[in-house]
Structures are given as structure tokens and as C-alpha cells.
Amino acid sequence: MAGKRTTRLFTELWAMANHNAVVAERVAQFYARVHGVICEYVSELNPALDAAQAQTVALYISASMEGATPFLGHEKPWADRMPAFIAIAGKALVDLACTITPDDIAGLPQPCLLPQT
């Protein structure tokens, strides 16, 4: 996850995808497959979600993981914290996948989050 090749390859692909339609399409295809795999796990962990909701959670999980690369990847400023990040992310993202509700995804306020009058 944090190897030199992975860190450099993906950050370069993301940059190239901003300027090259072919690269952008290939990157999108790659991530569509990744999101599909994650979505299968989300659906197993949380059958209350419909297919679109599970896909949204999968996208969130993927973005959360990928967003760590510029900070925690090979030779990045906080690379030494990768083991703790993996532990925290693993717990948080699995908990999220298990407990998120369709209402949470829709952005509906929960009773405990409503302002007190």
C-alpha cells in the first residue's frame, strides 16, 4: 500500500488523468473494479443498504484509503505512521460499513443530532 512504486505510480496516474482522456478512462475503469470489490463486502456487512447506497459507501472507503497516499506513502511526511493509520482506518471503515443507514447516506438528521430547543 505504501511502497515506492505504488505511491509514485498512482500519484502520477492521477495527475496524467487530468490531462489525458485515455489515462482518465483507464484510471476510472480500474477504480470501478476496485469499488465493485469493496461494494461486495459492504453489501455483505450491511444488507440494509441498496446497491446504490453500498456503492456510495464503497466510493467513500476507496477515497479515504487513496487520500492517504500523499501523506503516508513512500517517503511522505508521515509514512512512519502508516501502521497506525491502517489500524484506525480498518476499524473506522469496517464500523462504518456495518452501521451506516440509508438515512445517514441521504443526509437526514438523526434525533440525537438535532439542535436542542
N, C-alpha and C positions, 0 to 999 in steps of 0.2 A: 504494500500500500504506500509506503513512504520511500521506496527505493529511488535511486538516482534516475533510472530510466523512466519509471512511471511519472515521477514528479516533473521531469523535463518534457517528456512526450505529451502529456495531457495539457500542460500549460501552453505549449507550442500549438497543439491542435486547436485549443480554444481560440488562440489569437488568429491562427490561419483561417478558422471558420468565419471570422468576422469579415474576411476579405475574399473568400473563395467559396463559391456556391457548391462546388463538388465536395470540398472538405466539409463544409457545413452539413451537407446531406449525409455524408458518411458518419460524421460525429452524431447526428441526430438518430441515424439507424442504430449505431452502437448503443446509445443511451436508451433507445426504445426497447432493445433486447434486455438491457440491464434492468430497466423499470419493470418489464414484464416478469422477470425472475423475482424481483423484490415484491411485486404485486401478488404473486402466488403465495408468498409467505405471509404477507399482510392479510390476504383473504382467509388463509388457514387460521391465523391467530385471532381474527376478528370477523366472524361471519355476519355480523350485523351490518357491515358495510356493503353497499352495492359495488359493482365493477368500477364505475367511475370514481367513487369515493376511495376505493382501495388503490386505484391508480394515482389519485391525488396524494395519498399518504406515501406511496412508493416514490413519487417525484420529490416529495419533501425529504424523505430519508436519503435519497440519492444526492440531492442538492446539499444536504447537511454534511454528508461524507465528503463530497467533492470540494466543498467550500473550505475544507481544512487544508487542502494541498498547498496553497500559497503561504500558509503559516507553519505547518507541521511537516511538510515534505522534506526530502533530502536537502540538507544544508540550509534549511529555512530557519528563521529566528527561534522558533520554539520546537524544533524537531525532537529535542530530548524529552518533550512532554507527550509524545505520541502514545506510549503505553497507557498513560492516564486518560488521554483523550479517547482511546479505543474502549477502555473500561466504562467511562462516563457515557459515551455515545451508545455503546451497546445496551447499557441499562436503560437510558432515556428513550432510545428509539424503539426498543422492543416494548417497553412500557407504553409508549405512545401507540404503537400498532395494536396492542392488546386492548387499550382502554378508550381510544378516541371514538366519539359517536358521530353519527350523521349530523346532529345538531352542531357539534363542535366544528365540523368541517364547513357547515353553512354559515358559521359565524354568529349563531344565535346565542344570546346571553344566557348564562346559567344562573339559576336563582341565587347562588352564593356570591355571584359576581355583580349582582345588581346594586346600584348605589342605595345606601340606607336613607330613608326619609325621616 
